[in-house]
Amino acid sequence: MYPIDFLWRAARRHQDRAAIISPTGNLTFGELAAVVLRRAAALTAIDPEPRSRVCVGAANSVDHLVAILAILAAGKVWVPLNPRNGDPELRRIVEFAEPSLVLADHDMAARLAGISPSLHTLDVLERHAGDTSSVMMGPYSRHGIDLAEAQAIKFTGGTTGVPKGVIQPLRAWNTNIATQIHELALTPDDRYLVAAPITHGTSTYMLPLLGVGGALIFPAYNKAPALLDTADQHHATLFFAPPTLILALVEEQRRTARPLKALRYLVYGGAPMRPEQIRDAQSVFGQVLCTSFGQTEAPQIITFLSPAEMAGENLASVGRPSLLTRVAIVDKEGRPLPAGEEGEIAVRGDLVMSGYLKAEDETRKTLVDGWLRTGDAGVLDDRGYLFLRDRIRDVIITGGFNVYPSDVEVVLSAHPAVADCSVVGVPDAKWGEAVHAAVQVRPGMSVDTDDLIALVKRELGSVKTPKHVHLFEALPRSAVGKVLKPAVRDIILNHRSH
């Protein structure tokens, strides 16, 4: 069984049920399977190399989703390109991934003009014809691929010279599908609202929903009013959103309440929510809020906390380990710790990645004795519930997106007036964490903080751009000269409080 087989099987069982609901028209399962097969054949004709990598850069759309499914059907490896990334970062990822083909919507195609790999707009798959019987992973294909082989390569950072590409094998995608179906008790009556980017959270939900005969609903646009209107109109039963979007939905629902009678799960993830924010969302939407914990290295879901469990002391938890995944808390030597003791979260099972692209040393550090060392600190209580603590790795999670401080620091350091800098995450009511930069200016020079913000935005995109840049005569340092990030963060917090 391969991930795309879940679509083929659903098409046989639910041929006339709606699979896609969108402003541009609906598709039944039979129609969706047919268009995926045709576009997989076109992709094979355009790029006949078996198991090649295909990058896709696009905003959420039905064509974007179908292109991904066609890549899986063609037996190729999907490499998503997030439109929120800056142009230089996107180009570095493309260069590092070495795809044989890049597919993009018109906006992304303009941004990627001049790249080395062959670049086409998504509609190239409509304009080309191919032999559907040659599709490597088609509904009646007898081809076989080892489940340890790659299904996708997703990048988690990319401006420090060596992008970090997570290799997600076929087995991890199968495990994710089975896990989602089990934990969410999915049925053919479920309908998923496509609110989060397909390049991120939504990609982990598409095949579980389609696999059970459920439908994916595309809104006309991704602002809170349209999302709630679409969810109500088309009887959405679940969707995933980062906390920033959840907070916007709460405000909009207070302004204009929709019945949302079908909604079963409003899943938040990618960043923590404070207990008072959770209670506020519950007061507006009812007992539908739930959460999960996952990483690109173990793509949804390592743990899950259901709506019924989200109360009392569990408000600060991310749930218990999911069906096919083991979770342990380990010390620095990798030894398991008893309940109640804080350490590093380690994960084992078929959900786990096979490694990082072109990074054997980093892979060995992260995959140790069959366990994924997540870099996150946490505690398991005596009931088996996981509670996250400070992250061990220095990653800022802002609005559900990961920002690696070193990525931003490289760009800031390129400015001639910047002697040194340190980027930290600062607690923020809207974003969960906001990116702040502390900059030490070279003696005798000056710099406008707005210019530095514009520089980062141009290079990396808005998500990784500091909300504030703080100028320092000298950054706090240790005895050996290393910048002390906790001290930087404390100074910024003290400055904000005055």
HUKAGI-V88664 format. One record per helix or strand of 2 or more residues. SS is the DSSP state (@ for helix, = for strand). FROM is the first residue (numbers start at 0). LEN is the number of residues. If there is no record, write none. Layout:
[[SS;FROM;LEN] [SS;FROM;LEN]]
This chain:
[[@;4;9] [=;17;4] [=;26;2] [@;28;18] [=;52;5] [@;61;12] [=;76;5] [@;86;11] [=;100;4] [@;105;6] [=;117;4] [@;123;4] [@;131;3] [=;149;6] [=;164;5] [@;169;15] [=;190;4] [@;202;9] [=;214;4] [@;223;10] [=;237;4] [@;242;13] [=;264;4] [@;274;11] [=;288;7] [=;297;8] [@;306;3] [@;311;5] [=;319;2] [=;324;6] [=;342;7] [=;354;2] [@;359;7] [=;366;2] [=;370;10] [=;384;7] [=;394;4] [=;400;4] [@;404;9] [=;417;11] [=;431;10] [@;448;12] [=;467;5] [@;484;13]]
